[in-house]
Structures are given as C-alpha cells and as structure tokens.
Amino acid sequence: MLRFACATAIVFVSIPALAEEPKHVTTTTTTTQTTTQTTAETTDATPLECDDKDVCKESNADYDTVAGVRGSVAHVSGPQDATTVGATFSLSSEIYKTSGLLSARSSAIAGLGGGTGGVEGALGFGGTIGIRAPVTENQGPIARVGLSMELLGNQQFYFSHIDLPLGEIGYQISKGDTVLEIGARGAPLLNGRYDTGDTFRRELGTSFEWGGYLGAHGTLGRLDVSFTRIEDRSSPPDTPVSLLRGSACAYVTKLVAICADGMYIYGDEDLATSLPPPAAGAPVVSAAAKSFYGGLTLGFHW
C-alpha cells in the first residue's frame, strides 16, 4: 500500500508538469517566427548608416549608368554651315548620394567613334559635395561645391570647358533611388573652346558662367535639363555664349535603357580666325553661330 501511494503521488505530480511542456514549445515557436519576420523586414528596408554612438540614419543613393551604342547628329550654322552624323561607343553615369547632412553628386561621360565629321568622341567629369539641411527626413535645401570639365565633338563641331570651383545651391527631395532636385550653378570658367565648322575657332577665356538645372531620377528613368550662360568678355569677340542642354532615359527593362540627349549653343564666332587679321584699330568682325549636337543611345543600364 505504501508503494502504491507513492507511485500515485508521483503520477499526480508529473501530470501538471507534462501538461505545461507543450505551452513552452508553442511559445518558443512563436518567438522564432516573430524573429524571422523582423529580420526579413529589416533586410528589405532602406540601408541604415550608424555612427560610433549607434545613432542610425537613412542613407539615400541613386546610381545610374548607361553604356551602349550612340548614334549622333551635329549641325552648325552661321559663318559656315555643316551637318554630320556619327556613331560612338558611349558611357554616361550619374550618382546622387545623401547621408545625414552630407550631400554629393557626380557625373561622367565617355565616348569614342566616328562618322562624316571624322573622329568623334566625348570625355567629361563633374562632382560636387556639400550639405543638405534637414527640413524633413527626405528633403531640404542643398549647398555644394566642386568642379566640372568636359570636351566633346568632331572636326565640324567642338565644345570644351573647365569650371573650378563650381558652386550649387538648390532644393532636393530624395528617398531611396528616387531623386528630385532643382537649383542654380555658378563657376569661374578657367578655359574652353567653341568651334563651328572646320574653320572658325572661338576661345572661351577666363570668365564667369551661371545657370540653372533640374534633375529627376526614378526607377523607370531619369531626366536632366540645364541652362548655362558663359559671360566671355575677355577674348574676341567679347560676347556671351549660351548653352541649353537636356537628356532623358527610359529603362525598358531592368537591364536595357534607351536614352536621348541634345545640346544647343548660341554664340558669336570671331571671323578673324579664318580671315586676315583686321587692321589696327578696326573693330573685330564677328557673326552669330548656332550649333546643335544630339544623339540616341541604346544600351545596358545598371
């Protein structure tokens, strides 16, 4: 009887313990699922950058690069008329980066080929870095400083410039890989040229340039428009040169893009570059020259 009583007591003590064990297992499973779900949500979210004090802020960046084949057309009119067509292997890239107060932008172009205007190509780089005031988490006014340099064209049309330092002020809205920015630019022009036809050459001496720009980038494509006025008063014929420029890309698929670009330049050419120099004291003879240079690119996007 004593053995039976002890065994009975052990059974009754064990039953509550066994009854509680499944609850412990269920709690563990639920916690594991919750942890897995939280990890997945953190992975899909916008990357965070943390400082030494473990203060994390959202980092926004838009990387846009297109490489492919570009068909082009150039037309100049004025002292000399000429039209050329060509094809080049080209690459264009633009990056916007925002992290905390830091705001940066860079762009680059490269191309090499030829056509009816002889060897044709392009090479350029621009970059600025500064701050964005945090009006909200994803937008605010910006102020950046940097440089810009570029050369492009062929034997019938050529344009180049070196700007240092280049200043930008404007307003930016960015979230992830979506960026909208509008602003103004200004810079001393250290050197440059504007040539039309195969005869006329316009030196863009030390001067000042100013203008405005608009950039809109998203998952479906991008659009960039700018206007620049070069106040060239230090070299003949001492008149300004105006430049209107634009480019747009449509991302047909995740890897394929179609891009169009164009630039229109209006400025005077010094006719003394091809005619005998004018007599001493005689006014410099000049004539207005208009140029258009544009192209269509089919290539890969990343």
Sequence and secondary structure as in RCSB ss.txt:
>XXXX:A:sequence
MLRFACATAIVFVSIPALAEEPKHVTTTTTTTQTTTQTTAETTDATPLECDDKDVCKESNADYDTVAGVRGSVAH
VSGPQDATTVGATFSLSSEIYKTSGLLSARSSAIAGLGGGTGGVEGALGFGGTIGIRAPVTENQGPIARVGLSME
LLGNQQFYFSHIDLPLGEIGYQISKGDTVLEIGARGAPLLNGRYDTGDTFRRELGTSFEWGGYLGAHGTLGRLDV
SFTRIEDRSSPPDTPVSLLRGSACAYVTKLVAICADGMYIYGDEDLATSLPPPAAGAPVVSAAAKSFYGGLTLGF
HW
>XXXX:A:secstr
 HHHHHHHHHHHHHHHHHHHHHHHHHHHHHHHHHHHHHHHHHHHS  EEE TT  EEEEEEEEEEEEEEEEEEEE
EESSS EEEEEEEEEEEEEEEEEETTEEEEEEEEEEEEEETTEEEEEEEEEEEEEEE  SBTTEEEEEEEEEEEE
EEE SSEEEEEEEEEEEEEEEEEEETTEEEEEEEEEEEEEEEEEEETTTEEEE  SEEEEEEEEEEE SSEEEEE
EEEEEE  SSTT   EEEEEEEEEEESSSSEEEEEEEEEEEEEEEGGGTS    TT    EEEEEEEEEEEEEEE
E 
